[in-house]
Amino acid sequence: MVAPLVWAGIALGSLYLGGKAISDAGQAAESATKLAKWSVAGGALYVSYRALKAGGVLK
């Protein structure tokens, strides 16, 4: 009689922790997206700077 209650508790705990892990993964994906966006923007700015410097516009 105790074993089914233990297994039920393990199953409920697994569902709770699984849902929490999925939620945390979603937040991590949002953070990674923001980081990628700013990395691309910074890279574009750097490439523009180097192109202008190579073209003689900036000294």
mmCIF file of the N, C-alpha and C atoms, coordinates in Angstrom:
data_MODEL
# 
_entry.id   MODEL 
# 
loop_
_atom_site.group_PDB 
_atom_site.id 
_atom_site.type_symbol 
_atom_site.label_atom_id 
_atom_site.label_alt_id 
_atom_site.label_comp_id 
_atom_site.label_asym_id 
_atom_site.label_entity_id 
_atom_site.label_seq_id 
_atom_site.pdbx_PDB_ins_code 
_atom_site.Cartn_x 
_atom_site.Cartn_y 
_atom_site.Cartn_z 
_atom_site.occupancy 
_atom_site.B_iso_or_equiv 
_atom_site.pdbx_formal_charge 
_atom_site.auth_seq_id 
_atom_site.auth_comp_id 
_atom_site.auth_asym_id 
_atom_site.auth_atom_id 
_atom_site.pdbx_PDB_model_num 
ATOM 1   N N  . MET A 1 1  ? 0.822  -1.193 0.000   1.00 0.00 ? 1  MET A N  1 
ATOM 2   C CA . MET A 1 1  ? 0.000  0.000  0.000   1.00 0.00 ? 1  MET A CA 1 
ATOM 3   C C  . MET A 1 1  ? 0.868  1.259  0.000   1.00 0.00 ? 1  MET A C  1 
ATOM 4   N N  . VAL A 1 2  ? 2.007  1.197  0.638   1.00 0.00 ? 2  VAL A N  1 
ATOM 5   C CA . VAL A 1 2  ? 2.877  2.363  0.716   1.00 0.00 ? 2  VAL A CA 1 
ATOM 6   C C  . VAL A 1 2  ? 3.579  2.603  -0.618  1.00 0.00 ? 2  VAL A C  1 
ATOM 7   N N  . ALA A 1 3  ? 3.928  1.528  -1.317  1.00 0.00 ? 3  ALA A N  1 
ATOM 8   C CA . ALA A 1 3  ? 4.677  1.665  -2.567  1.00 0.00 ? 3  ALA A CA 1 
ATOM 9   C C  . ALA A 1 3  ? 3.934  2.496  -3.614  1.00 0.00 ? 3  ALA A C  1 
ATOM 10  N N  . PRO A 1 4  ? 2.628  2.313  -3.840  1.00 0.00 ? 4  PRO A N  1 
ATOM 11  C CA . PRO A 1 4  ? 1.939  3.156  -4.817  1.00 0.00 ? 4  PRO A CA 1 
ATOM 12  C C  . PRO A 1 4  ? 1.950  4.635  -4.425  1.00 0.00 ? 4  PRO A C  1 
ATOM 13  N N  . LEU A 1 5  ? 1.873  4.909  -3.115  1.00 0.00 ? 5  LEU A N  1 
ATOM 14  C CA . LEU A 1 5  ? 1.921  6.311  -2.679  1.00 0.00 ? 5  LEU A CA 1 
ATOM 15  C C  . LEU A 1 5  ? 3.297  6.910  -2.935  1.00 0.00 ? 5  LEU A C  1 
ATOM 16  N N  . VAL A 1 6  ? 4.341  6.127  -2.732  1.00 0.00 ? 6  VAL A N  1 
ATOM 17  C CA . VAL A 1 6  ? 5.700  6.598  -3.000  1.00 0.00 ? 6  VAL A CA 1 
ATOM 18  C C  . VAL A 1 6  ? 5.867  6.886  -4.482  1.00 0.00 ? 6  VAL A C  1 
ATOM 19  N N  . TRP A 1 7  ? 5.411  5.946  -5.326  1.00 0.00 ? 7  TRP A N  1 
ATOM 20  C CA . TRP A 1 7  ? 5.527  6.144  -6.775  1.00 0.00 ? 7  TRP A CA 1 
ATOM 21  C C  . TRP A 1 7  ? 4.701  7.335  -7.241  1.00 0.00 ? 7  TRP A C  1 
ATOM 22  N N  . ALA A 1 8  ? 3.542  7.536  -6.650  1.00 0.00 ? 8  ALA A N  1 
ATOM 23  C CA . ALA A 1 8  ? 2.708  8.694  -6.999  1.00 0.00 ? 8  ALA A CA 1 
ATOM 24  C C  . ALA A 1 8  ? 3.429  9.988  -6.624  1.00 0.00 ? 8  ALA A C  1 
ATOM 25  N N  . GLY A 1 9  ? 4.064  9.999  -5.456  1.00 0.00 ? 9  GLY A N  1 
ATOM 26  C CA . GLY A 1 9  ? 4.824  11.178 -5.039  1.00 0.00 ? 9  GLY A CA 1 
ATOM 27  C C  . GLY A 1 9  ? 5.994  11.456 -5.962  1.00 0.00 ? 9  GLY A C  1 
ATOM 28  N N  . ILE A 1 10 ? 6.675  10.408 -6.380  1.00 0.00 ? 10 ILE A N  1 
ATOM 29  C CA . ILE A 1 10 ? 7.795  10.569 -7.311  1.00 0.00 ? 10 ILE A CA 1 
ATOM 30  C C  . ILE A 1 10 ? 7.288  11.106 -8.644  1.00 0.00 ? 10 ILE A C  1 
ATOM 31  N N  . ALA A 1 11 ? 6.153  10.598 -9.118  1.00 0.00 ? 11 ALA A N  1 
ATOM 32  C CA . ALA A 1 11 ? 5.595  11.053 -10.393 1.00 0.00 ? 11 ALA A CA 1 
ATOM 33  C C  . ALA A 1 11 ? 5.193  12.522 -10.323 1.00 0.00 ? 11 ALA A C  1 
ATOM 34  N N  . LEU A 1 12 ? 4.528  12.919 -9.246  1.00 0.00 ? 12 LEU A N  1 
ATOM 35  C CA . LEU A 1 12 ? 4.122  14.323 -9.101  1.00 0.00 ? 12 LEU A CA 1 
ATOM 36  C C  . LEU A 1 12 ? 5.328  15.244 -8.980  1.00 0.00 ? 12 LEU A C  1 
ATOM 37  N N  . GLY A 1 13 ? 6.336  14.806 -8.236  1.00 0.00 ? 13 GLY A N  1 
ATOM 38  C CA . GLY A 1 13 ? 7.557  15.597 -8.122  1.00 0.00 ? 13 GLY A CA 1 
ATOM 39  C C  . GLY A 1 13 ? 8.263  15.744 -9.458  1.00 0.00 ? 13 GLY A C  1 
ATOM 40  N N  . SER A 1 14 ? 8.258  14.691 -10.235 1.00 0.00 ? 14 SER A N  1 
ATOM 41  C CA . SER A 1 14 ? 8.886  14.736 -11.559 1.00 0.00 ? 14 SER A CA 1 
ATOM 42  C C  . SER A 1 14 ? 8.151  15.701 -12.473 1.00 0.00 ? 14 SER A C  1 
ATOM 43  N N  . LEU A 1 15 ? 6.825  15.682 -12.430 1.00 0.00 ? 15 LEU A N  1 
ATOM 44  C CA . LEU A 1 15 ? 6.047  16.611 -13.262 1.00 0.00 ? 15 LEU A CA 1 
ATOM 45  C C  . LEU A 1 15 ? 6.315  18.063 -12.862 1.00 0.00 ? 15 LEU A C  1 
ATOM 46  N N  . TYR A 1 16 ? 6.363  18.308 -11.559 1.00 0.00 ? 16 TYR A N  1 
ATOM 47  C CA . TYR A 1 16 ? 6.621  19.668 -11.081 1.00 0.00 ? 16 TYR A CA 1 
ATOM 48  C C  . TYR A 1 16 ? 8.009  20.142 -11.509 1.00 0.00 ? 16 TYR A C  1 
ATOM 49  N N  . LEU A 1 17 ? 9.017  19.321 -11.261 1.00 0.00 ? 17 LEU A N  1 
ATOM 50  C CA . LEU A 1 17 ? 10.387 19.713 -11.604 1.00 0.00 ? 17 LEU A CA 1 
ATOM 51  C C  . LEU A 1 17 ? 10.583 19.803 -13.117 1.00 0.00 ? 17 LEU A C  1 
ATOM 52  N N  . GLY A 1 18 ? 9.907  18.946 -13.863 1.00 0.00 ? 18 GLY A N  1 
ATOM 53  C CA . GLY A 1 18 ? 9.990  19.023 -15.323 1.00 0.00 ? 18 GLY A CA 1 
ATOM 54  C C  . GLY A 1 18 ? 9.403  20.322 -15.847 1.00 0.00 ? 18 GLY A C  1 
ATOM 55  N N  . GLY A 1 19 ? 8.266  20.722 -15.303 1.00 0.00 ? 19 GLY A N  1 
ATOM 56  C CA . GLY A 1 19 ? 7.659  21.999 -15.702 1.00 0.00 ? 19 GLY A CA 1 
ATOM 57  C C  . GLY A 1 19 ? 8.538  23.176 -15.348 1.00 0.00 ? 19 GLY A C  1 
ATOM 58  N N  . LYS A 1 20 ? 9.154  23.110 -14.189 1.00 0.00 ? 20 LYS A N  1 
ATOM 59  C CA . LYS A 1 20 ? 10.058 24.189 -13.763 1.00 0.00 ? 20 LYS A CA 1 
ATOM 60  C C  . LYS A 1 20 ? 11.283 24.252 -14.677 1.00 0.00 ? 20 LYS A C  1 
ATOM 61  N N  . ALA A 1 21 ? 11.799 23.098 -15.063 1.00 0.00 ? 21 ALA A N  1 
ATOM 62  C CA . ALA A 1 21 ? 12.964 23.062 -15.955 1.00 0.00 ? 21 ALA A CA 1 
ATOM 63  C C  . ALA A 1 21 ? 12.621 23.643 -17.322 1.00 0.00 ? 21 ALA A C  1 
ATOM 64  N N  . ILE A 1 22 ? 11.435 23.339 -17.813 1.00 0.00 ? 22 ILE A N  1 
ATOM 65  C CA . ILE A 1 22 ? 11.017 23.884 -19.114 1.00 0.00 ? 22 ILE A CA 1 
ATOM 66  C C  . ILE A 1 22 ? 10.867 25.395 -19.032 1.00 0.00 ? 22 ILE A C  1 
ATOM 67  N N  . SER A 1 23 ? 10.318 25.876 -17.930 1.00 0.00 ? 23 SER A N  1 
ATOM 68  C CA . SER A 1 23 ? 10.180 27.321 -17.743 1.00 0.00 ? 23 SER A CA 1 
ATOM 69  C C  . SER A 1 23 ? 11.547 27.997 -17.701 1.00 0.00 ? 23 SER A C  1 
ATOM 70  N N  . ASP A 1 24 ? 12.477 27.409 -16.965 1.00 0.00 ? 24 ASP A N  1 
ATOM 71  C CA . ASP A 1 24 ? 13.828 27.972 -16.884 1.00 0.00 ? 24 ASP A CA 1 
ATOM 72  C C  . ASP A 1 24 ? 14.525 27.922 -18.237 1.00 0.00 ? 24 ASP A C  1 
ATOM 73  N N  . ALA A 1 25 ? 14.284 26.885 -19.000 1.00 0.00 ? 25 ALA A N  1 
ATOM 74  C CA . ALA A 1 25 ? 14.885 26.784 -20.335 1.00 0.00 ? 25 ALA A CA 1 
ATOM 75  C C  . ALA A 1 25 ? 14.347 27.882 -21.241 1.00 0.00 ? 25 ALA A C  1 
ATOM 76  N N  . GLY A 1 26 ? 13.077 28.204 -21.106 1.00 0.00 ? 26 GLY A N  1 
ATOM 77  C CA . GLY A 1 26 ? 12.495 29.291 -21.890 1.00 0.00 ? 26 GLY A CA 1 
ATOM 78  C C  . GLY A 1 26 ? 13.133 30.626 -21.562 1.00 0.00 ? 26 GLY A C  1 
ATOM 79  N N  . GLN A 1 27 ? 13.372 30.857 -20.271 1.00 0.00 ? 27 GLN A N  1 
ATOM 80  C CA . GLN A 1 27 ? 14.023 32.105 -19.862 1.00 0.00 ? 27 GLN A CA 1 
ATOM 81  C C  . GLN A 1 27 ? 15.469 32.155 -20.350 1.00 0.00 ? 27 GLN A C  1 
ATOM 82  N N  . ALA A 1 28 ? 16.138 31.021 -20.326 1.00 0.00 ? 28 ALA A N  1 
ATOM 83  C CA . ALA A 1 28 ? 17.515 30.969 -20.815 1.00 0.00 ? 28 ALA A CA 1 
ATOM 84  C C  . ALA A 1 28 ? 17.557 31.237 -22.315 1.00 0.00 ? 28 ALA A C  1 
ATOM 85  N N  . ALA A 1 29 ? 16.572 30.734 -23.045 1.00 0.00 ? 29 ALA A N  1 
ATOM 86  C CA . ALA A 1 29 ? 16.524 30.972 -24.487 1.00 0.00 ? 29 ALA A CA 1 
ATOM 87  C C  . ALA A 1 29 ? 16.313 32.460 -24.781 1.00 0.00 ? 29 ALA A C  1 
ATOM 88  N N  . GLU A 1 30 ? 15.476 33.120 -23.988 1.00 0.00 ? 30 GLU A N  1 
ATOM 89  C CA . GLU A 1 30 ? 15.269 34.560 -24.169 1.00 0.00 ? 30 GLU A CA 1 
ATOM 90  C C  . GLU A 1 30 ? 16.568 35.327 -23.910 1.00 0.00 ? 30 GLU A C  1 
ATOM 91  N N  . SER A 1 31 ? 17.291 34.954 -22.874 1.00 0.00 ? 31 SER A N  1 
ATOM 92  C CA . SER A 1 31 ? 18.561 35.615 -22.567 1.00 0.00 ? 31 SER A CA 1 
ATOM 93  C C  . SER A 1 31 ? 19.572 35.395 -23.689 1.00 0.00 ? 31 SER A C  1 
ATOM 94  N N  . ALA A 1 32 ? 19.617 34.185 -24.217 1.00 0.00 ? 32 ALA A N  1 
ATOM 95  C CA . ALA A 1 32 ? 20.543 33.894 -25.310 1.00 0.00 ? 32 ALA A CA 1 
ATOM 96  C C  . ALA A 1 32 ? 20.176 34.686 -26.554 1.00 0.00 ? 32 ALA A C  1 
ATOM 97  N N  . THR A 1 33 ? 18.882 34.863 -26.791 1.00 0.00 ? 33 THR A N  1 
ATOM 98  C CA . THR A 1 33 ? 18.439 35.646 -27.946 1.00 0.00 ? 33 THR A CA 1 
ATOM 99  C C  . THR A 1 33 ? 18.864 37.100 -27.804 1.00 0.00 ? 33 THR A C  1 
ATOM 100 N N  . LYS A 1 34 ? 18.695 37.658 -26.609 1.00 0.00 ? 34 LYS A N  1 
ATOM 101 C CA . LYS A 1 34 ? 19.115 39.045 -26.378 1.00 0.00 ? 34 LYS A CA 1 
ATOM 102 C C  . LYS A 1 34 ? 20.622 39.192 -26.555 1.00 0.00 ? 34 LYS A C  1 
ATOM 103 N N  . LEU A 1 35 ? 21.387 38.241 -26.032 1.00 0.00 ? 35 LEU A N  1 
ATOM 104 C CA . LEU A 1 35 ? 22.840 38.289 -26.169 1.00 0.00 ? 35 LEU A CA 1 
ATOM 105 C C  . LEU A 1 35 ? 23.243 38.217 -27.636 1.00 0.00 ? 35 LEU A C  1 
ATOM 106 N N  . ALA A 1 36 ? 22.609 37.341 -28.388 1.00 0.00 ? 36 ALA A N  1 
ATOM 107 C CA . ALA A 1 36 ? 22.929 37.211 -29.813 1.00 0.00 ? 36 ALA A CA 1 
ATOM 108 C C  . ALA A 1 36 ? 22.594 38.497 -30.558 1.00 0.00 ? 36 ALA A C  1 
ATOM 109 N N  . LYS A 1 37 ? 21.463 39.108 -30.218 1.00 0.00 ? 37 LYS A N  1 
ATOM 110 C CA . LYS A 1 37 ? 21.059 40.357 -30.876 1.00 0.00 ? 37 LYS A CA 1 
ATOM 111 C C  . LYS A 1 37 ? 22.093 41.452 -30.642 1.00 0.00 ? 37 LYS A C  1 
ATOM 112 N N  . TRP A 1 38 ? 22.518 41.616 -29.398 1.00 0.00 ? 38 TRP A N  1 
ATOM 113 C CA . TRP A 1 38 ? 23.490 42.666 -29.090 1.00 0.00 ? 38 TRP A CA 1 
ATOM 114 C C  . TRP A 1 38 ? 24.875 42.337 -29.647 1.00 0.00 ? 38 TRP A C  1 
ATOM 115 N N  . SER A 1 39 ? 25.207 41.069 -29.729 1.00 0.00 ? 39 SER A N  1 
ATOM 116 C CA . SER A 1 39 ? 26.487 40.674 -30.322 1.00 0.00 ? 39 SER A CA 1 
ATOM 117 C C  . SER A 1 39 ? 26.512 41.017 -31.805 1.00 0.00 ? 39 SER A C  1 
ATOM 118 N N  . VAL A 1 40 ? 25.418 40.761 -32.499 1.00 0.00 ? 40 VAL A N  1 
ATOM 119 C CA . VAL A 1 40 ? 25.339 41.086 -33.926 1.00 0.00 ? 40 VAL A CA 1 
ATOM 120 C C  . VAL A 1 40 ? 25.395 42.594 -34.131 1.00 0.00 ? 40 VAL A C  1 
ATOM 121 N N  . ALA A 1 41 ? 24.685 43.342 -33.291 1.00 0.00 ? 41 ALA A N  1 
ATOM 122 C CA . ALA A 1 41 ? 24.707 44.805 -33.410 1.00 0.00 ? 41 ALA A CA 1 
ATOM 123 C C  . ALA A 1 41 ? 26.112 45.351 -33.163 1.00 0.00 ? 41 ALA A C  1 
ATOM 124 N N  . GLY A 1 42 ? 26.789 44.833 -32.144 1.00 0.00 ? 42 GLY A N  1 
ATOM 125 C CA . GLY A 1 42 ? 28.160 45.269 -31.860 1.00 0.00 ? 42 GLY A CA 1 
ATOM 126 C C  . GLY A 1 42 ? 29.113 44.892 -32.980 1.00 0.00 ? 42 GLY A C  1 
ATOM 127 N N  . GLY A 1 43 ? 28.937 43.704 -33.536 1.00 0.00 ? 43 GLY A N  1 
ATOM 128 C CA . GLY A 1 43 ? 29.780 43.266 -34.653 1.00 0.00 ? 43 GLY A CA 1 
ATOM 129 C C  . GLY A 1 43 ? 29.589 44.132 -35.874 1.00 0.00 ? 43 GLY A C  1 
ATOM 130 N N  . ALA A 1 44 ? 28.346 44.490 -36.158 1.00 0.00 ? 44 ALA A N  1 
ATOM 131 C CA . ALA A 1 44 ? 28.064 45.347 -37.308 1.00 0.00 ? 44 ALA A CA 1 
ATOM 132 C C  . ALA A 1 44 ? 28.689 46.727 -37.118 1.00 0.00 ? 44 ALA A C  1 
ATOM 133 N N  . LEU A 1 45 ? 28.621 47.241 -35.913 1.00 0.00 ? 45 LEU A N  1 
ATOM 134 C CA . LEU A 1 45 ? 29.232 48.537 -35.621 1.00 0.00 ? 45 LEU A CA 1 
ATOM 135 C C  . LEU A 1 45 ? 30.746 48.473 -35.795 1.00 0.00 ? 45 LEU A C  1 
ATOM 136 N N  . TYR A 1 46 ? 31.356 47.406 -35.328 1.00 0.00 ? 46 TYR A N  1 
ATOM 137 C CA . TYR A 1 46 ? 32.804 47.242 -35.446 1.00 0.00 ? 46 TYR A CA 1 
ATOM 138 C C  . TYR A 1 46 ? 33.217 47.122 -36.914 1.00 0.00 ? 46 TYR A C  1 
ATOM 139 N N  . VAL A 1 47 ? 32.483 46.335 -37.688 1.00 0.00 ? 47 VAL A N  1 
ATOM 140 C CA . VAL A 1 47 ? 32.808 46.172 -39.111 1.00 0.00 ? 47 VAL A CA 1 
ATOM 141 C C  . VAL A 1 47 ? 32.657 47.498 -39.842 1.00 0.00 ? 47 VAL A C  1 
ATOM 142 N N  . SER A 1 48 ? 31.623 48.262 -39.508 1.00 0.00 ? 48 SER A N  1 
ATOM 143 C CA . SER A 1 48 ? 31.441 49.578 -40.130 1.00 0.00 ? 48 SER A CA 1 
ATOM 144 C C  . SER A 1 48 ? 32.609 50.499 -39.793 1.00 0.00 ? 48 SER A C  1 
ATOM 145 N N  . TYR A 1 49 ? 33.022 50.482 -38.541 1.00 0.00 ? 49 TYR A N  1 
ATOM 146 C CA . TYR A 1 49 ? 34.152 51.308 -38.109 1.00 0.00 ? 49 TYR A CA 1 
ATOM 147 C C  . TYR A 1 49 ? 35.418 50.937 -38.872 1.00 0.00 ? 49 TYR A C  1 
ATOM 148 N N  . ARG A 1 50 ? 35.693 49.627 -38.961 1.00 0.00 ? 50 ARG A N  1 
ATOM 149 C CA . ARG A 1 50 ? 36.904 49.180 -39.664 1.00 0.00 ? 50 ARG A CA 1 
ATOM 150 C C  . ARG A 1 50 ? 36.839 49.535 -41.147 1.00 0.00 ? 50 ARG A C  1 
ATOM 151 N N  . ALA A 1 51 ? 35.660 49.436 -41.756 1.00 0.00 ? 51 ALA A N  1 
ATOM 152 C CA . ALA A 1 51 ? 35.517 49.777 -43.177 1.00 0.00 ? 51 ALA A CA 1 
ATOM 153 C C  . ALA A 1 51 ? 35.743 51.262 -43.396 1.00 0.00 ? 51 ALA A C  1 
ATOM 154 N N  . LEU A 1 52 ? 35.190 52.096 -42.527 1.00 0.00 ? 52 LEU A N  1 
ATOM 155 C CA . LEU A 1 52 ? 35.383 53.532 -42.661 1.00 0.00 ? 52 LEU A CA 1 
ATOM 156 C C  . LEU A 1 52 ? 36.844 53.904 -42.421 1.00 0.00 ? 52 LEU A C  1 
ATOM 157 N N  . LYS A 1 53 ? 37.484 53.249 -41.489 1.00 0.00 ? 53 LYS A N  1 
ATOM 158 C CA . LYS A 1 53 ? 38.892 53.515 -41.213 1.00 0.00 ? 53 LYS A CA 1 
ATOM 159 C C  . LYS A 1 53 ? 39.755 53.077 -42.393 1.00 0.00 ? 53 LYS A C  1 
ATOM 160 N N  . ALA A 1 54 ? 39.453 51.927 -42.968 1.00 0.00 ? 54 ALA A N  1 
ATOM 161 C CA . ALA A 1 54 ? 40.227 51.441 -44.116 1.00 0.00 ? 54 ALA A CA 1 
ATOM 162 C C  . ALA A 1 54 ? 39.993 52.311 -45.344 1.00 0.00 ? 54 ALA A C  1 
ATOM 163 N N  . GLY A 1 55 ? 38.802 52.880 -45.462 1.00 0.00 ? 55 GLY A N  1 
ATOM 164 C CA . GLY A 1 55 ? 38.499 53.743 -46.599 1.00 0.00 ? 55 GLY A CA 1 
ATOM 165 C C  . GLY A 1 55 ? 39.071 55.139 -46.465 1.00 0.00 ? 55 GLY A C  1 
ATOM 166 N N  . GLY A 1 56 ? 39.642 55.448 -45.326 1.00 0.00 ? 56 GLY A N  1 
ATOM 167 C CA . GLY A 1 56 ? 40.255 56.756 -45.136 1.00 0.00 ? 56 GLY A CA 1 
ATOM 168 C C  . GLY A 1 56 ? 39.294 57.814 -44.640 1.00 0.00 ? 56 GLY A C  1 
ATOM 169 N N  . VAL A 1 57 ? 38.073 57.462 -44.376 1.00 0.00 ? 57 VAL A N  1 
ATOM 170 C CA . VAL A 1 57 ? 37.103 58.429 -43.873 1.00 0.00 ? 57 VAL A CA 1 
ATOM 171 C C  . VAL A 1 57 ? 37.429 58.811 -42.447 1.00 0.00 ? 57 VAL A C  1 
ATOM 172 N N  . LEU A 1 58 ? 37.849 57.832 -41.653 1.00 0.00 ? 58 LEU A N  1 
ATOM 173 C CA . LEU A 1 58 ? 38.245 58.074 -40.253 1.00 0.00 ? 58 LEU A CA 1 
ATOM 174 C C  . LEU A 1 58 ? 39.760 57.933 -40.132 1.00 0.00 ? 58 LEU A C  1 
ATOM 175 N N  . LYS A 1 59 ? 40.317 58.713 -39.261 1.00 0.00 ? 59 LYS A N  1 
ATOM 176 C CA . LYS A 1 59 ? 41.756 58.623 -39.064 1.00 0.00 ? 59 LYS A CA 1 
ATOM 177 C C  . LYS A 1 59 ? 42.074 58.269 -37.648 1.00 0.00 ? 59 LYS A C  1 
# 
